[in-house]
Amino acid sequence: MVPPARSHQVGKGSPARPGDTTLLAGSPVSGTVDPGFSSAGRVWGVSQAHPVSVTVPRVPFTQVPLSTVPLPPLDTSIPPWPGREVEVGGHRLHLRETPGPGPDAPTAVYVHGLGGSATNWTDLAAQLANTVNGVAVDLPGFGRSEPLPDYDFTLDSHAEVVIALVTALGVGPVHLFGNSLGGAVAMKVAASRPDLVRTVTLVSPAVPDLRPSLNRMSDPRVPLAMLPIVGASVRRQLAAMGPRERAEQMLRLCFAEPTRVPEHRIEEAAREYSERGTQPWAGPALGRSTLGLVRAWLVPRSRSLWTIAPQITMPALVVWGTQDRLVSVRKAPRTAQLLPRGRLLVLARTGHCAQIERPVSVARAVLGMWEAVGGHAW
């Protein structure tokens, strides 16, 4: 059973202990408190005579309520949501919109990861369509959003584009979602413009993780492509790969159980790779965004994502897969703990894109957060 979420009350509750585990209903889900992280906060009050320190226990950050409201049946045969292009801050952005309850309902904005696109949110957006209107964006250089000639592909620039988009939508603060690179972008947006964000959901956000490992590459030949003499031959081999082979490589890298992906979804991904092959800006955009992300991991501590996280004051849900090869699940507890109102959901047998592999589990956790926020219990 999932214990009910509790509001923070002075003098009540107990902090999470290292090694505590919360088991959640539904598909195999668990959250473990990482040793070395305290869950209690400290609030300073001032009396007329002396300052007073009051410890405010925090609800264990692995305590994630799962909503029990009926969800639409999961239909993985649905095609990507319809797309349109909009002019935002000088950029021509491609959006995919999921019809929701109507214009008065809140809006969710979805931001994809490196090498991804708005299609990465098809199933999760469908699961949440009874509650929110959905807008998934192709960042400049990805999907069908052609970048401006002078676009620099840094995290800050991607965040500025998302801020401009949310502002242009004119729907008030949104529920912001980000996966991988998009998670890091969402952190930047939420920290710098809290007036635009109701809640934030981070799916395997690309927080600093500098582990050197071939397991983090879609093709182990990539490092060889950088070498003299043999590099040219390897680059030709990589360039000769077909769209289907590239799609299958991506699935093996990002999914814990790639064999469970429906055939039509593999074909859908292959068509997307084929389309990228016609876009002269797609390859450079991927390379420069990757470089921009790594540089963001190497900035001074004062500008690090680890320093930005405590500035994100709205309710936050962090979702991670136990078999994430790209950003280690070991980063999950620290990420959630640094968020003042963060909670952590860890999904078993799940890779880097939980919103694609486990859309129902992610949707129930997101709705659980929204319900708890509505009840002042997050």
N, C-alpha and C positions, 0 to 999 in steps of 0.2 A: 504494500500500500504506500501511497505517496503522502507524507505528512503534510498538513496544510501549511501554506505560507504564513509566516507571522510578521507583523509589523515590528519595526525596531522600537523598543520601549526601554527607557532607562531603568536599570536595575533588574530586568527580567531577561530570561533566555540564557543560553550557555554557548560559548564559542565552540566551533568545530575543532575536533582533536585530530592530530596527525594520524592518518590511517583510517579515519571514519569513512564509511561507504554507505551511500544511499542507493538502493535498488529501485528503479522506476518501472511502472507497469508498461505494457506494450512490447515492442520489439526489444531485444536485449540492450539495456541501457544501464550505465552505472556512472557514478561520479566519485572520485576519491580525493580527499584532502591531501595535498602534497605536504610532507614533513617540512617544517621550517616556515610555514605561513600562518600568521595569526589572523583570527577573524574578528577580533574586537577592535573597535575604534575608540578614540578619546576625544571628548568634547570639553572645551574650557569655558567655564562661566565666570562672571565677575560679580561678586557681592560688594556691598559697600566697604567691607573691611579687607577681605582677602580673596584672591582668585581661587576657584574651586575646580578640581579636575574630576570629571565624571566619566566613568567607563561605560560605553554603549555597546553591549554585545551585538554582534552581527548575526543575522540568520545564517546558518551554515551555507556556504556558497554552492554546495552541491544539492541543495534542497530546491529542486525545480518541479513545480506543480505541472501535471499534464492535464490539459483540458479534456473533458468528456463530452463536449458538444458534438453532435453528428457532423461528420465531414462528407464532402462529396465523394462518391466512389472513386478510388484511384484508377485513372484511365491513362495508361502510358502510351496509348495509341494516338492521343491528340497531337496535332501538329503544333509547331510554334505559334504563339499568339500573333495576331496581325501587327504589322509594323507600319510606321510612318516616320517622316523626317521633320525635324523642327529646327529652327534657327535659335540658338542660345549663345549669347555672349560672343557672337562672331563665328561660332562653330555650327556646323550642320550635323546634328546628332540623329542617329536612328534609334527609335524607341519601339518597344513591343508592349502593348497595353492589354491587360486582363480586365474584362468587364467585371465590376463589383456590384454592390448593392445599389449604387446610385451616386449622384453628385454630392450628396450630403455626408456620405460615408468617408472615413479617413482613407488616406492613400499610403500605399507601401511603395518604396522606391528600392529597386534591386540593382546591385552593382557587382559585375562578374569579376573573375580573376584573370591572371596572365594567360593569354592564349584562348580565353573564353569569349563569350558574347551573351547577349540578352537571352538567348535560347537556353542558357544554363538554369533558368528559373521557371521553365514552363510548368513543371508538375507542382512545385511548391506554391506558385502563384494560383494555380487551380484549386489547391487545397484551402487556400485562404480567401477565395473569391466571395464567399458568403459574408465576409466581414470587412474586407478592404478592397478598394480599387487598386490595381497593380500597374506600375510603370517600371519596365526593365530597360536599362540604357546600354547601348554599345558605347564604351569609352572611345575617345578619338584614337584611331588606328586599329580598332577592333570591330569585329562584326561588319556592319555596313556604314560605320561612321568614318569618313575620310578625314584625316587630320589636316590642320592648317600647315602650310610649309614651314612656319617657324615654331611649331609646337615642340616642347622639349621632353615630354613624357615622364616628368618627375611626379612623385607622389603629390606634391603640393599643387602642381598643375591639374592633375586628375581630380583632386579635391575641389579646386576652384570651379572646374566644369560641373561637378555634381552640385555644388552650392548654387551656381547659376541656374542649373536645371530646376532644382527644387524651388528656387525663388520664382522662376518663370512659370512654373505650374500654378502658382497662386492658390494652393489648396490648404495653406496653413502648415503647421509642423507635420512631418511625415514619419511613418515607421520606416527606418532605414535599415537595409540589409546589405551585407557585403561578404563575399567569399574570397579567400586568399588575398591577392592584390586588392580586390574590392573591399576586403575587410580592413586592410590598412588605410585605404582611402576613406572608408566610413568612419574610422577612428579620428582621422584628421578633421573631417566635416563635423562630427559630433562635438569634438573638443572646441573647435573654433566658432561654430554657429549653433549653440544649443537651442536658440530660438526656432530653428528649422527642423528640429528632430524630437519626436515624441518618445520613441524607444529606439534602441539599436540592437540588431542581431548580427553577431559576427560568427561566420562559419569558417573554421580553420583560418583565421586572419593571418596574414603574412607578417607576423612579428619577427624580430631579429632571430635568425637561426642559420648560423654560418657553418654547420657541419659539412665537411667535405665527404661526399658519398656518391658513388655511381648510381645507387638506388634512387636518387633524386632526379635522374635524367630519363627522358623518354627513350633515349637510345644510347647505349654504352659507348658507341663510336664517336659521340660528340667531342670528347676531349681530344681524340686523335685528329679531328678535323683542324685543330689549332696548331698542329705540329708541322715543322718543315718536312719536305720530301714526301712523306706519306699523306700529309694533310689534303693536298689537292685531290688525290684519288678518293679519299674518304668523303670529301665534300661532294664529289660527283655522285657517289653512291647514295648519300643522303638526299641529294636533289632529285635523284631518279625515283625515289619512293612515290608510290601512288597515293591518292587520297584515302582509299580504304585502309591501306597499311598504316598511314599516319593516324587515322582515327582509332585503329586497334591499339597502337602504341599508347595513345593518350588514355584510353580506357584502362590499360594495364597499369599505367602510372598513377592514375587518380582514383581508381575504384578498388575496393577490397575484394569484390566479387564480380569481376568483369564478365564472367560467363553468364551472368543473370541479366545482362543488358539485352533488351529485345532487339531482334534483327533490324527492325525498321528504324530504331534509334541509332544503330551503328551506321546505317545508310544515310540517315539524316546528318550525322557528324561528318561522314565522308563527303557529302554534297557541300557542307560548309568549308571543308578543307579545299575542295575543288574550286569553290568561289574565291577563297583567299589566294589561290594560285593566279587569279586574274587581277589581283589588287597589288600594284607595284609598291604600295606603302605598307602592306601587312607584315612582311618580314622585318623591315627596319623598325616598325612600331613595337613588335615583340621584343627585339633585341634591345632597343633603347629603354623600354619600360622595365625590362629585367635589370638593366644597368642602373636605372633610376631607383629601383627597389633596393638593390644591394648597397648603393650609396646611402640610402636612407637608413640602412642597418648600421652604417659605419659613422654616422654623424656623432658629434659630441653628446654626452649624456643629457645635457640640457635640452636637446632637440630630439631625443630618442622617442620612439613609440612607447617605451616603458615609462617615460616621463609624461607623455601626453595622456596615457590611459587614466591616471587619477583625476584628470581634468574633465572626464566624461561623466557628467552628473546625472544624466537621465537613466531610467531603468535599462539594463543591458543583459542580454543573454549571449553566452559564448557556447558554441557547439563544436565538438571535435570528434573525429573518428579515431578509434584505437589503432588503426592500420594506416594512418596518414603517412605517406612516404615523403611528402614535400615539406611540410612543417610539422615537426615532432609534437605528438600529444603531450610530451613532457612540458611543453610551453603553456599548456592549457590552464593549470592551476594558477600560475603566476599572472596570466592575463586576466582571469576572472577576479582574482583577489585584488588586483590594482584598480579595477573599476569600482568606484564607491557603491554602486547599486548593481553589481554584476553577480550573476549566477552561472554555473557551469553544467552543461549536459554533455556527457561522454557516451558515444554510441559504439557498441561492440560491432565487429565485423563491418567496419565502415572506413572508407578512405578519406580523401581530401575534399570531396564534394558531397557532403552529407545531404544537402538539399536535393541532390539528384538521386543518390542511392537510397535515402530514407526520408522521402518527402512527408510521409504521414507522421512519423515520430517527430520530425522537426516542426511540422505544423502544430501538433498537439502541445509541444513545449512553448512555441511562440504564443499560441492562443492562451495557454496557461499563464504566461507572463502578462499578457494584456488583461486577462481577468483579474489577476492578483493586483495589478496596478490600479484597476478600476475599484477594487476593494481596499485600497490603501494598505496592501499586504505584501509589497515587494520592496 
